[in-house]
Amino acid sequence: EVQLVESGGDLVQPGGSLRLSCAASGFTLRSCAMSWVRQAPRKGLEWVSTLSDSGTTTYYADSVKGRFTISRDNSKNTLYLQIDSLRAEDTATYFCARLSGGSGFDYVNDWGQGTLVTVSS
Amino acid sequence: EIVMTQSPATLSVSPGERATLSCRASQSVGSKLAWYQQKPGQAPRLLIYGGSTRATGIPARFSASGYGTEFSLTISSLQPEDFAVYYCQQYNNWPPGQFGQGTKVEIK
């Protein structure tokens, strides 16, 4: 059974940093692309970033490019999202998502339950 | 950058009735369109991929069609558990995971 468990969300001041983690089980991260999708309070879903199955190709939404970094640790089967220079508009629940293929241009097969990031002074 | 537009924003339907949701892409995505259902406090759930293929375990009352830029999701007879927000997502063009803004299906 596929499981995705996010952690790392917290209350952070503007300009601060945070690292989100997504522990995967039931499959290996090398077998598919993975994404982070966020949802601001009472808003819709927003794609944030994707890492290809090879781990060599990354994609970022314009709103986070240069501030967010997606990566993974194969030995821990864990996906990460390093978030720097946090802004109030980054406040959201961040979902980890397993994609159906390896390129990154794929639909989401499985979702984690999300971790909440709140940016406020 | 591709833009996904869903309509209506809110759909009020009585249980047992049929609901049809629309999703339009600003450029062709072929058949690379997925639909998700999200209930309050929960993660989204995959309903449809490839424009019209139901995901594992999705009831037959959910059907979808479309190609290119125009897509629709139909729920043939709304059950109480179907009242939720529905999102379409294209995975053909940049950006790779662009979602529509969602359609809320509420009880009339």
gemmi code that builds the backbone of each chain (N, CA, C; Angstrom):
import gemmi

chains = {
    "A": [
        ("GLU", (0.844, -1.202, 0.000), (0.000, 0.000, 0.000), (0.875, 1.247, 0.000)),
        ("VAL", (0.555, 2.167, -0.886), (1.299, 3.416, -0.965), (0.908, 4.332, 0.196)),
        ("GLN", (1.910, 4.880, 0.852), (1.669, 5.876, 1.898), (2.630, 7.037, 1.730)),
        ("LEU", (2.099, 8.226, 1.920), (2.898, 9.452, 1.879), (2.594, 10.224, 3.148)),
        ("VAL", (3.614, 10.474, 3.938), (3.416, 11.152, 5.207), (4.292, 12.400, 5.245)),
        ("GLU", (3.633, 13.560, 5.206), (4.352, 14.833, 5.244), (4.600, 15.270, 6.681)),
        ("SER", (5.645, 16.046, 6.840), (5.954, 16.656, 8.134), (6.785, 17.897, 7.887)),
        ("GLY", (6.943, 18.681, 8.941), (7.812, 19.849, 8.846), (7.084, 21.177, 8.808)),
        ("GLY", (5.778, 21.151, 8.640), (5.039, 22.403, 8.621), (5.082, 23.091, 9.976)),
        ("ASP", (5.035, 24.412, 9.948), (5.174, 25.164, 11.201), (4.752, 26.606, 10.982)),
        ("LEU", (4.720, 27.365, 12.065), (4.514, 28.812, 12.018), (5.890, 29.460, 11.887)),
        ("VAL", (6.063, 30.242, 10.840), (7.363, 30.831, 10.558), (7.185, 32.317, 10.264)),
        ("GLN", (8.170, 33.096, 10.624), (8.128, 34.526, 10.325), (8.469, 34.780, 8.858)),
        ("PRO", (7.953, 35.870, 8.304), (8.334, 36.231, 6.924), (9.844, 36.317, 6.784)),
        ("GLY", (10.339, 35.799, 5.680), (11.777, 35.779, 5.444), (12.453, 34.525, 5.972)),
        ("GLY", (11.745, 33.734, 6.734), (12.309, 32.530, 7.324), (12.371, 31.363, 6.352)),
        ("SER", (12.853, 30.240, 6.874), (13.025, 29.029, 6.062), (12.400, 27.837, 6.765)),
        ("LEU", (12.149, 26.820, 5.959), (11.523, 25.606, 6.470), (11.871, 24.472, 5.520)),
        ("ARG", (11.978, 23.263, 6.049), (12.136, 22.105, 5.168), (10.996, 21.132, 5.429)),
        ("LEU", (10.243, 20.878, 4.395), (9.171, 19.906, 4.479), (9.687, 18.542, 4.041)),
        ("SER", (9.169, 17.507, 4.687), (9.553, 16.138, 4.342), (8.322, 15.334, 3.974)),
        ("CYS", (8.523, 14.356, 3.125), (7.458, 13.431, 2.734), (8.049, 12.033, 2.738)),
        ("ALA", (7.720, 11.271, 3.764), (8.206, 9.899, 3.866), (7.298, 8.985, 3.056)),
        ("ALA", (7.896, 8.300, 2.094), (7.140, 7.431, 1.211), (7.332, 5.969, 1.591)),
        ("SER", (6.272, 5.201, 1.464), (6.356, 3.760, 1.664), (5.438, 3.064, 0.673)),
        ("GLY", (5.736, 1.796, 0.409), (4.945, 1.039, -0.546), (5.453, 1.154, -1.975)),
        ("PHE", (6.450, 1.973, -2.194), (7.069, 2.145, -3.504), (8.392, 2.876, -3.285)),
        ("THR", (9.213, 2.937, -4.303), (10.467, 3.686, -4.196), (10.358, 4.976, -5.000)),
        ("LEU", (10.958, 6.031, -4.471), (10.893, 7.333, -5.128), (11.539, 7.308, -6.512)),
        ("ARG", (12.461, 6.380, -6.732), (13.120, 6.298, -8.039), (12.200, 5.749, -9.133)),
        ("SER", (11.032, 5.260, -8.726), (10.146, 4.626, -9.692), (9.159, 5.586, -10.350)),
        ("CYS", (9.087, 6.835, -9.846), (8.097, 7.757, -10.399), (8.496, 9.192, -10.089)),
        ("ALA", (7.879, 10.115, -10.802), (8.061, 11.528, -10.467), (7.221, 11.857, -9.233)),
        ("MET", (7.621, 12.894, -8.533), (6.928, 13.345, -7.326), (6.735, 14.857, -7.379)),
        ("SER", (5.646, 15.300, -6.797), (5.344, 16.728, -6.791), (4.956, 17.211, -5.404)),
        ("TRP", (5.044, 18.516, -5.242), (4.432, 19.212, -4.118), (3.318, 20.095, -4.688)),
        ("VAL", (2.175, 20.024, -4.044), (1.009, 20.830, -4.409), (0.550, 21.525, -3.134)),
        ("ARG", (0.207, 22.801, -3.221), (-0.228, 23.500, -2.019), (-1.632, 24.037, -2.172)),
        ("GLN", (-2.208, 24.340, -1.026), (-3.570, 24.866, -1.000), (-3.651, 25.902, 0.109)),
        ("ALA", (-3.777, 27.147, -0.270), (-3.958, 28.215, 0.696), (-5.322, 28.056, 1.364)),
        ("PRO", (-5.501, 28.586, 2.557), (-6.773, 28.432, 3.267), (-7.958, 28.882, 2.421)),
        ("ARG", (-8.913, 27.978, 2.268), (-10.163, 28.240, 1.537), (-9.925, 28.581, 0.058)),
        ("LYS", (-8.802, 28.121, -0.469), (-8.493, 28.348, -1.881), (-8.331, 27.019, -2.619)),
        ("GLY", (-8.022, 27.108, -3.903), (-7.865, 25.920, -4.724), (-6.461, 25.327, -4.658)),
        ("LEU", (-6.266, 24.299, -5.446), (-4.985, 23.611, -5.503), (-4.024, 24.353, -6.421)),
        ("GLU", (-2.776, 24.430, -5.989), (-1.737, 25.093, -6.777), (-0.528, 24.179, -6.871)),
        ("TRP", (-0.169, 23.805, -8.074), (1.057, 23.023, -8.276), (2.266, 23.884, -7.920)),
        ("VAL", (3.218, 23.275, -7.211), (4.387, 24.014, -6.729), (5.672, 23.558, -7.408)),
        ("SER", (5.933, 22.237, -7.370), (7.210, 21.748, -7.860), (7.127, 20.260, -8.172)),
        ("THR", (7.983, 19.808, -9.082), (8.033, 18.402, -9.472), (9.473, 17.948, -9.625)),
        ("LEU", (9.732, 16.719, -9.219), (11.034, 16.076, -9.395), (10.819, 14.815, -10.240)),
        ("SER", (11.593, 14.675, -11.297), (11.440, 13.512, -12.169), (11.902, 12.232, -11.481)),
        ("ASP", (11.589, 11.096, -12.092), (11.968, 9.812, -11.489), (13.475, 9.651, -11.402)),
        ("SER", (14.187, 10.193, -12.356), (15.646, 10.093, -12.347), (16.276, 10.971, -11.270)),
        ("GLY", (15.503, 11.932, -10.809), (16.027, 12.864, -9.815), (16.859, 13.983, -10.398)),
        ("THR", (16.950, 14.016, -11.722), (17.828, 15.000, -12.360), (17.079, 16.197, -12.939)),
        ("THR", (15.775, 16.090, -13.067), (14.979, 17.176, -13.644), (14.007, 17.707, -12.609)),
        ("THR", (14.016, 19.028, -12.471), (13.105, 19.670, -11.533), (12.302, 20.752, -12.249)),
        ("TYR", (11.103, 20.960, -11.762), (10.225, 22.001, -12.292), (9.680, 22.806, -11.109)),
        ("TYR", (9.521, 24.102, -11.332), (8.996, 24.971, -10.290), (7.977, 25.939, -10.874)),
        ("ALA", (6.956, 26.225, -10.087), (6.031, 27.286, -10.454), (6.768, 28.620, -10.376)),
        ("ASP", (6.374, 29.559, -11.213), (7.033, 30.869, -11.215), (6.971, 31.540, -9.852)),
        ("SER", (5.899, 31.278, -9.114), (5.693, 31.932, -7.826), (6.692, 31.481, -6.768)),
        ("VAL", (7.376, 30.369, -7.004), (8.302, 29.846, -5.987), (9.725, 29.674, -6.513)),
        ("LYS", (9.901, 29.857, -7.808), (11.209, 29.627, -8.402), (12.260, 30.532, -7.770)),
        ("GLY", (13.385, 29.930, -7.414), (14.468, 30.672, -6.773), (14.378, 30.672, -5.255)),
        ("ARG", (13.224, 30.283, -4.715), (13.049, 30.250, -3.265), (12.830, 28.831, -2.734)),
        ("PHE", (12.254, 27.963, -3.569), (11.956, 26.592, -3.160), (12.908, 25.636, -3.875)),
        ("THR", (13.266, 24.553, -3.187), (14.110, 23.527, -3.788), (13.552, 22.153, -3.456)),
        ("ILE", (13.274, 21.376, -4.489), (12.781, 20.015, -4.302), (13.948, 19.047, -4.421)),
        ("SER", (13.932, 18.032, -3.575), (15.006, 17.046, -3.608), (14.515, 15.758, -2.964)),
        ("ARG", (15.352, 14.756, -2.971), (14.968, 13.494, -2.325), (16.213, 12.804, -1.785)),
        ("ASP", (15.976, 11.912, -0.833), (17.018, 11.053, -0.276), (16.593, 9.622, -0.553)),
        ("ASN", (17.247, 8.994, -1.497), (16.850, 7.639, -1.888), (17.018, 6.640, -0.746)),
        ("SER", (18.028, 6.842, 0.073), (18.276, 5.891, 1.162), (17.175, 5.940, 2.210)),
        ("LYS", (16.539, 7.095, 2.325), (15.440, 7.248, 3.288), (14.073, 7.191, 2.607)),
        ("ASN", (14.079, 7.102, 1.292), (12.834, 7.113, 0.499), (11.954, 8.302, 0.908)),
        ("THR", (12.589, 9.440, 0.986), (11.929, 10.656, 1.466), (12.136, 11.803, 0.484)),
        ("LEU", (11.050, 12.508, 0.234), (11.045, 13.691, -0.623), (11.094, 14.928, 0.265)),
        ("TYR", (11.760, 15.960, -0.216), (11.888, 17.189, 0.572), (11.453, 18.401, -0.257)),
        ("LEU", (11.085, 19.444, 0.464), (10.884, 20.751, -0.144), (11.510, 21.777, 0.795)),
        ("GLN", (12.621, 22.332, 0.361), (13.261, 23.403, 1.118), (12.622, 24.714, 0.708)),
        ("ILE", (12.126, 25.433, 1.685), (11.409, 26.679, 1.407), (12.173, 27.818, 2.070)),
        ("ASP", (12.667, 28.733, 1.292), (13.413, 29.881, 1.802), (12.676, 31.185, 1.501)),
        ("SER", (13.090, 32.246, 2.171), (12.514, 33.577, 1.938), (10.984, 33.529, 1.947)),
        ("LEU", (10.448, 32.932, 3.003), (9.009, 32.737, 3.080), (8.245, 34.057, 3.092)),
        ("ARG", (7.104, 34.022, 2.423), (6.203, 35.172, 2.318), (4.837, 34.791, 2.872)),
        ("ALA", (4.060, 35.797, 3.204), (2.719, 35.536, 3.728), (1.899, 34.691, 2.746)),
        ("GLU", (2.096, 34.934, 1.457), (1.320, 34.214, 0.445), (1.744, 32.753, 0.285)),
        ("ASP", (2.785, 32.332, 0.988), (3.172, 30.918, 0.992), (2.392, 30.126, 2.034)),
        ("THR", (1.601, 30.820, 2.844), (0.782, 30.142, 3.835), (-0.184, 29.185, 3.145)),
        ("ALA", (-0.084, 27.906, 3.484), (-0.880, 26.893, 2.802), (-0.638, 25.531, 3.431)),
        ("THR", (-1.512, 24.611, 3.092), (-1.241, 23.202, 3.347), (-0.483, 22.669, 2.143)),
        ("TYR", (0.627, 22.010, 2.410), (1.467, 21.472, 1.348), (1.272, 19.957, 1.273)),
        ("PHE", (0.851, 19.513, 0.096), (0.624, 18.093, -0.144), (1.775, 17.508, -0.946)),
        ("CYS", (2.202, 16.334, -0.554), (3.135, 15.523, -1.320), (2.306, 14.648, -2.261)),
        ("ALA", (2.758, 14.477, -3.502), (1.957, 13.751, -4.478), (2.815, 12.810, -5.305)),
        ("ARG", (2.364, 11.576, -5.438), (3.051, 10.595, -6.285), (2.425, 10.629, -7.669)),
        ("LEU", (3.215, 10.842, -8.675), (2.696, 10.942, -10.026), (2.641, 9.577, -10.696)),
        ("SER", (1.875, 9.539, -11.778), (1.620, 8.271, -12.471), (2.765, 7.834, -13.354)),
        ("GLY", (3.673, 8.771, -13.664), (4.789, 8.417, -14.531), (6.083, 9.015, -14.023)),
        ("GLY", (7.084, 9.038, -14.882), (8.390, 9.468, -14.443), (8.852, 10.825, -14.940)),
        ("SER", (8.183, 11.341, -15.955), (8.672, 12.570, -16.582), (8.324, 13.827, -15.798)),
        ("GLY", (7.234, 13.750, -15.059), (6.745, 14.935, -14.360), (5.488, 15.484, -14.993)),
        ("PHE", (5.259, 15.151, -16.252), (4.021, 15.527, -16.931), (3.060, 14.348, -16.802)),
        ("ASP", (2.541, 14.194, -15.593), (1.719, 13.042, -15.243), (0.649, 13.473, -14.259)),
        ("TYR", (-0.376, 12.641, -14.120), (-1.409, 12.957, -13.134), (-0.993, 12.408, -11.773)),
        ("VAL", (-1.734, 12.833, -10.746), (-1.406, 12.429, -9.386), (-2.167, 11.159, -9.034)),
        ("ASN", (-1.416, 10.109, -8.746), (-2.022, 8.841, -8.330), (-2.363, 8.815, -6.845)),
        ("ASP", (-1.457, 9.375, -6.045), (-1.618, 9.298, -4.593), (-1.215, 10.622, -3.950)),
        ("TRP", (-1.907, 10.940, -2.874), (-1.683, 12.181, -2.132), (-1.375, 11.878, -0.670)),
        ("GLY", (-0.518, 12.697, -0.089), (-0.370, 12.670, 1.351), (-1.491, 13.473, 1.989)),
        ("GLN", (-1.498, 13.541, 3.311), (-2.544, 14.268, 4.016), (-2.220, 15.746, 4.186)),
        ("GLY", (-0.988, 16.115, 3.917), (-0.640, 17.533, 3.941), (-0.005, 17.979, 5.244)),
        ("THR", (0.776, 19.044, 5.144), (1.381, 19.673, 6.314), (1.204, 21.168, 6.170)),
        ("LEU", (0.833, 21.819, 7.267), (0.454, 23.230, 7.217), (1.650, 24.140, 7.477)),
        ("VAL", (1.853, 25.073, 6.570), (2.865, 26.108, 6.727), (2.147, 27.440, 6.907)),
        ("THR", (2.444, 28.115, 7.984), (1.854, 29.427, 8.255), (2.970, 30.450, 8.353)),
        ("VAL", (2.881, 31.486, 7.552), (3.891, 32.538, 7.541), (3.259, 33.793, 8.130)),
        ("SER", (3.741, 34.171, 9.291), (3.154, 35.319, 9.985), (4.137, 35.830, 11.032)),
        ("SER", (4.098, 37.137, 11.249), (4.944, 37.723, 12.285), (4.184, 37.842, 13.602)),
    ],
    "B": [
        ("GLU", (1.891, 30.083, -20.892), (1.453, 29.215, -19.803), (-0.028, 28.875, -19.973)),
        ("ILE", (-0.329, 27.603, -19.827), (-1.701, 27.165, -20.009), (-2.575, 27.592, -18.828)),
        ("VAL", (-3.821, 27.911, -19.102), (-4.784, 28.286, -18.079), (-5.967, 27.321, -18.156)),
        ("MET", (-6.345, 26.804, -17.007), (-7.476, 25.889, -16.907), (-8.638, 26.621, -16.247)),
        ("THR", (-9.787, 26.609, -16.886), (-10.951, 27.339, -16.378), (-12.105, 26.372, -16.163)),
        ("GLN", (-12.605, 26.328, -14.944), (-13.716, 25.450, -14.621), (-14.996, 26.263, -14.450)),
        ("SER", (-16.102, 25.646, -14.829), (-17.405, 26.281, -14.643), (-18.464, 25.231, -14.354)),
        ("PRO", (-19.498, 25.603, -13.578), (-19.567, 26.863, -12.830), (-18.666, 26.811, -11.605)),
        ("ALA", (-18.569, 27.898, -10.879), (-17.789, 27.904, -9.635), (-18.498, 27.081, -8.570)),
        ("THR", (-19.826, 27.198, -8.551), (-20.652, 26.444, -7.611), (-21.832, 25.858, -8.355)),
        ("LEU", (-22.139, 24.617, -8.033), (-23.267, 23.920, -8.647), (-24.158, 23.396, -7.529)),
        ("SER", (-25.403, 23.850, -7.514), (-26.349, 23.406, -6.491), (-27.243, 22.323, -7.088)),
        ("VAL", (-27.181, 21.139, -6.495), (-27.885, 19.983, -7.047), (-28.558, 19.216, -5.918)),
        ("SER", (-29.714, 18.654, -6.204), (-30.399, 17.820, -5.219), (-29.874, 16.394, -5.299)),
        ("PRO", (-29.826, 15.687, -4.180), (-29.414, 14.272, -4.212), (-30.253, 13.491, -5.213)),
        ("GLY", (-29.577, 12.630, -5.962), (-30.250, 11.841, -6.982), (-30.257, 12.482, -8.361)),
        ("GLU", (-29.982, 13.771, -8.408), (-29.960, 14.461, -9.691), (-28.594, 14.296, -10.366)),
        ("ARG", (-28.550, 14.747, -11.611), (-27.342, 14.673, -12.413), (-26.594, 15.997, -12.327)),
        ("ALA", (-25.271, 15.910, -12.279), (-24.445, 17.112, -12.252), (-23.415, 17.028, -13.366)),
        ("THR", (-23.251, 18.134, -14.076), (-22.247, 18.194, -15.135), (-21.337, 19.386, -14.899)),
        ("LEU", (-20.044, 19.106, -14.811), (-19.035, 20.120, -14.556), (-18.182, 20.269, -15.819)),
        ("SER", (-17.732, 21.495, -16.069), (-16.938, 21.758, -17.268), (-15.546, 22.236, -16.928)),
        ("CYS", (-14.635, 21.951, -17.826), (-13.243, 22.370, -17.691), (-12.743, 22.732, -19.084)),
        ("ARG", (-12.184, 23.909, -19.192), (-11.675, 24.372, -20.482), (-10.201, 24.728, -20.357)),
        ("ALA", (-9.417, 24.297, -21.326), (-7.995, 24.611, -21.373), (-7.737, 25.712, -22.392)),
        ("SER", (-6.780, 26.586, -22.105), (-6.480, 27.706, -23.004), (-5.724, 27.255, -24.252)),
        ("GLN", (-5.205, 26.039, -24.214), (-4.594, 25.420, -25.386), (-4.802, 23.916, -25.291)),
        ("SER", (-4.651, 23.243, -26.394), (-4.961, 21.820, -26.408), (-4.067, 21.019, -25.461)),
        ("VAL", (-4.700, 20.095, -24.729), (-3.960, 19.180, -23.865), (-4.145, 17.744, -24.331)),
        ("GLY", (-4.736, 17.565, -25.517), (-5.013, 16.215, -25.983), (-5.990, 15.545, -25.031)),
        ("SER", (-5.621, 14.365, -24.569), (-6.472, 13.659, -23.604), (-5.859, 13.673, -22.209)),
        ("LYS", (-4.814, 14.477, -22.034), (-4.088, 14.480, -20.760), (-4.750, 15.407, -19.750)),
        ("LEU", (-5.900, 14.957, -19.285), (-6.648, 15.704, -18.307), (-7.140, 14.763, -17.218)),
        ("ALA", (-7.014, 15.210, -15.970), (-7.456, 14.429, -14.820), (-8.476, 15.238, -14.019)),
        ("TRP", (-9.315, 14.487, -13.303), (-10.286, 15.092, -12.390), (-10.039, 14.546, -10.990)),
        ("TYR", (-10.161, 15.428, -10.003), (-9.980, 15.061, -8.605), (-11.177, 15.545, -7.799)),
        ("GLN", (-11.453, 14.819, -6.735), (-12.493, 15.203, -5.775), (-11.818, 15.532, -4.454)),
        ("GLN", (-12.249, 16.616, -3.823), (-11.712, 16.959, -2.513), (-12.842, 17.303, -1.561)),
        ("LYS", (-12.853, 16.628, -0.426), (-13.814, 16.915, 0.629), (-13.125, 17.746, 1.702)),
        ("PRO", (-13.908, 18.492, 2.488), (-13.299, 19.379, 3.502), (-12.365, 18.632, 4.441)),
        ("GLY", (-11.176, 19.197, 4.640), (-10.211, 18.621, 5.555), (-9.482, 17.398, 5.039)),
        ("GLN", (-9.719, 17.041, 3.782), (-9.090, 15.856, 3.213), (-8.198, 16.215, 2.035)),
        ("ALA", (-7.315, 15.296, 1.716), (-6.529, 15.432, 0.501), (-7.412, 15.148, -0.711)),
        ("PRO", (-7.030, 15.663, -1.868), (-7.782, 15.313, -3.087), (-7.683, 13.822, -3.368)),
        ("ARG", (-8.604, 13.354, -4.198), (-8.606, 11.952, -4.616), (-8.774, 11.906, -6.132)),
        ("LEU", (-7.977, 11.063, -6.772), (-8.061, 10.921, -8.226), (-9.358, 10.221, -8.614)),
        ("LEU", (-10.100, 10.846, -9.539), (-11.321, 10.247, -10.066), (-11.111, 9.710, -11.479)),
        ("ILE", (-10.555, 10.564, -12.328), (-10.490, 10.317, -13.771), (-9.105, 10.720, -14.271)),
        ("TYR", (-8.550, 9.943, -15.189), (-7.331, 10.326, -15.877), (-7.481, 10.015, -17.356)),
        ("GLY", (-6.601, 10.559, -18.154), (-6.699, 10.333, -19.598), (-7.969, 10.878, -20.198)),
        ("GLY", (-8.563, 11.853, -19.550), (-9.771, 12.480, -20.048), (-11.057, 11.745, -19.710)),
        ("SER", (-10.992, 10.386, -19.662), (-12.237, 9.641, -19.504), (-12.105, 8.318, -18.755)),
        ("THR", (-10.939, 7.958, -18.285), (-10.730, 6.666, -17.622), (-10.899, 6.803, -16.116)),
        ("ARG", (-11.828, 6.041, -15.575), (-12.027, 6.080, -14.124), (-10.856, 5.430, -13.405)),
        ("ALA", (-10.441, 6.051, -12.313), (-9.387, 5.483, -11.474), (-9.947, 4.274, -10.719)),
        ("THR", (-9.051, 3.505, -10.162), (-9.430, 2.309, -9.427), (-10.400, 2.638, -8.300)),
        ("GLY", (-11.514, 1.900, -8.254), (-12.454, 2.063, -7.161), (-13.463, 3.181, -7.313)),
        ("ILE", (-13.388, 3.916, -8.407), (-14.322, 5.030, -8.608), (-15.631, 4.493, -9.179)),
        ("PRO", (-16.761, 4.847, -8.560), (-18.052, 4.305, -9.015), (-18.401, 4.707, -10.440)),
        ("ALA", (-19.197, 3.884, -11.070), (-19.566, 4.099, -12.470), (-20.445, 5.321, -12.673)),
        ("ARG", (-21.001, 5.878, -11.600), (-21.820, 7.093, -11.758), (-20.971, 8.306, -12.153)),
        ("PHE", (-19.651, 8.168, -11.998), (-18.736, 9.217, -12.448), (-18.279, 8.886, -13.872)),
        ("SER", (-18.512, 9.818, -14.779), (-18.036, 9.647, -16.137), (-17.478, 10.975, -16.634)),
        ("ALA", (-16.592, 10.894, -17.591), (-15.972, 12.099, -18.109), (-15.701, 11.950, -19.586)),
        ("SER", (-15.620, 13.074, -20.243), (-15.346, 13.051, -21.674), (-14.655, 14.341, -22.074)),
        ("GLY", (-14.213, 14.355, -23.308), (-13.582, 15.551, -23.845), (-12.230, 15.270, -24.452)),
        ("TYR", (-11.763, 16.252, -25.233), (-10.447, 16.146, -25.869), (-10.035, 17.534, -26.320)),
        ("GLY", (-8.768, 17.783, -26.239), (-8.269, 19.069, -26.724), (-8.396, 20.159, -25.679)),
        ("THR", (-9.445, 20.958, -25.793), (-9.617, 22.080, -24.873), (-10.909, 22.034, -24.064)),
        ("GLU", (-11.836, 21.155, -24.405), (-13.125, 21.114, -23.727), (-13.348, 19.757, -23.079)),
        ("PHE", (-13.630, 19.774, -21.790), (-13.805, 18.544, -21.023), (-15.007, 18.687, -20.099)),
        ("SER", (-15.576, 17.553, -19.727), (-16.681, 17.572, -18.774), (-16.624, 16.353, -17.873)),
        ("LEU", (-17.127, 16.531, -16.682), (-17.287, 15.461, -15.699), (-18.767, 15.405, -15.350)),
        ("THR", (-19.337, 14.215, -15.431), (-20.751, 14.027, -15.098), (-20.892, 13.049, -13.953)),
        ("ILE", (-21.710, 13.428, -12.992), (-22.093, 12.529, -11.909), (-23.561, 12.221, -12.145)),
        ("SER", (-23.854, 10.982, -12.464), (-25.175, 10.660, -13.004), (-26.288, 10.799, -11.973)),
        ("SER", (-26.048, 10.401, -10.751), (-27.063, 10.467, -9.699), (-26.340, 10.764, -8.392)),
        ("LEU", (-26.397, 12.019, -7.992), (-25.581, 12.462, -6.859), (-25.942, 11.751, -5.565)),
        ("GLN", (-24.922, 11.206, -4.942), (-25.059, 10.595, -3.632), (-24.575, 11.594, -2.574)),
        ("PRO", (-24.998, 11.420, -1.318), (-24.592, 12.372, -0.275), (-23.077, 12.541, -0.177)),
        ("GLU", (-22.329, 11.479, -0.438), (-20.864, 11.556, -0.327), (-20.205, 12.257, -1.511)),
        ("ASP", (-20.988, 12.623, -2.527), (-20.425, 13.264, -3.718), (-20.358, 14.778, -3.599)),
        ("PHE", (-20.955, 15.320, -2.552), (-20.908, 16.773, -2.407), (-19.510, 17.150, -1.916)),
        ("ALA", (-18.819, 17.895, -2.775), (-17.392, 18.136, -2.588), (-16.944, 19.179, -3.612)),
        ("VAL", (-15.651, 19.446, -3.629), (-15.078, 20.316, -4.652), (-14.340, 19.431, -5.663)),
        ("TYR", (-14.512, 19.760, -6.927), (-13.911, 18.985, -8.002), (-12.935, 19.864, -8.784)),
        ("TYR", (-11.754, 19.309, -9.035), (-10.720, 20.030, -9.769), (-10.332, 19.260, -11.025)),
        ("CYS", (-10.113, 19.998, -12.102), (-9.491, 19.384, -13.263), (-8.015, 19.775, -13.267)),
        ("GLN", (-7.201, 18.973, -13.919), (-5.766, 19.228, -14.008), (-5.258, 18.723, -15.347)),
        ("GLN", (-4.502, 19.553, -16.019), (-3.883, 19.092, -17.268), (-2.451, 18.662, -16.983)),
        ("TYR", (-1.961, 17.708, -17.738), (-0.570, 17.266, -17.537), (0.132, 17.084, -18.871)),
        ("ASN", (-0.264, 17.904, -19.838), (0.360, 17.836, -21.156), (1.314, 18.993, -21.422)),
        ("ASN", (0.939, 20.177, -20.931), (1.680, 21.395, -21.256), (2.290, 22.016, -20.007)),
        ("TRP", (3.149, 23.051, -20.246), (3.715, 23.792, -19.119), (2.665, 24.754, -18.556)),
        ("PRO", (2.573, 24.885, -17.230), (3.300, 24.127, -16.210), (2.714, 22.724, -16.051)),
        ("PRO", (3.523, 21.765, -15.630), (3.129, 20.358, -15.708), (1.944, 19.942, -14.860)),
        ("GLY", (1.578, 20.724, -13.863), (0.478, 20.270, -13.015), (-0.608, 21.303, -12.828)),
        ("GLN", (-0.915, 22.047, -13.866), (-1.848, 23.165, -13.736), (-3.271, 22.703, -13.427)),
        ("PHE", (-3.833, 23.243, -12.354), (-5.195, 22.912, -11.943), (-6.164, 24.004, -12.367)),
        ("GLY", (-7.414, 23.610, -12.501), (-8.482, 24.586, -12.591), (-8.774, 25.108, -11.195)),
        ("GLN", (-9.639, 26.111, -11.113), (-9.887, 26.750, -9.820), (-10.903, 25.986, -8.981)),
        ("GLY", (-11.522, 24.963, -9.556), (-12.428, 24.112, -8.809), (-13.891, 24.454, -9.000)),
        ("THR", (-14.733, 23.433, -8.878), (-16.191, 23.592, -8.858), (-16.710, 22.929, -7.594)),
        ("LYS", (-17.426, 23.708, -6.812), (-18.016, 23.168, -5.592), (-19.407, 22.647, -5.914)),
        ("VAL", (-19.642, 21.376, -5.614), (-20.965, 20.789, -5.790), (-21.630, 20.763, -4.417)),
        ("GLU", (-22.690, 21.543, -4.275), (-23.353, 21.650, -2.981), (-24.789, 21.154, -3.056)),
        ("ILE", (-25.314, 20.863, -1.892), (-26.685, 20.355, -1.801), (-27.677, 21.491, -2.013)),
        ("LYS", (-28.608, 21.249, -2.928), (-29.638, 22.247, -3.202), (-30.738, 22.174, -2.158)),
    ],
}
model = gemmi.Model(1)
for chain_id, residues in chains.items():
    chain = gemmi.Chain(chain_id)
    for i, (resn, *xyz) in enumerate(residues, 1):
        res = gemmi.Residue()
        res.name, res.seqid = resn, gemmi.SeqId(i, " ")
        for name, pos in zip(("N", "CA", "C"), xyz):
            atom = gemmi.Atom()
            atom.name, atom.element = name, gemmi.Element(name[0])
            atom.pos, atom.b_iso = gemmi.Position(*pos), 0.0
            res.add_atom(atom)
        chain.add_residue(res)
    model.add_chain(chain)
structure = gemmi.Structure()
structure.add_model(model)
structure.setup_entities()
